[in-house]
Amino acid sequence: MRHSIKVGLNFGLTSGIITTLGLMIGLNSGTNSKIVVIGGILTIAIADAFSDSLGIHVSEESENKHTSKEIWESTLSTFFCKFIMASSFVIPVLLLQLRTAIIVSVCWGLLLLGILSYHIGKDQKGKTWNVVLEHLSIAIVVIIVAHYMGYWISLTFS
């Protein structure tokens, strides 16, 4: 796979999973509102996909070692991967009770992050499970912190 597309794919998927799960968990803990969680997911899918793709674009440009085509491949692959990944979390929220949808979304996100991390670790030859555990641990920390932050915000500002 071309480096430029791989950058966008890995960044877009990882950011799409972590950011969306963190937001969903925090909003659910703070509001317990399906409409608020759906609104958050769709906002992340659009606004953060644009933001991350611009960030990748600027980062790749600043390295001065990529062609314009490679920069745009990274930019567009980041946008589409982030947008599709983040948007996928709206499906369980639309189809299930919110509590169940949150559990399904966490499982979905951790499964995909685990698979992605496994492939990254495999490319690093010999550190496969270290990479998987590292990435899943970070995701779990984000989930826990987002849960308690949402709960704290609810208690503090309602």
Secondary structure by P-SEA (a helix, b strand, c coil): ccaaaaaaaaaaaaaaaaaaaaaaaaaaaacccaaaaaaaaaaaacaaaaaaaaaaaaaaaaaccccaaaaaaaaaaaaaaaaaaaaaaacccccccaaaaaaaaaaaaaaaaaaaaaaaaaaaccaaaaaaaaaaaaaaaaaaaaaaaaaaaaaccc
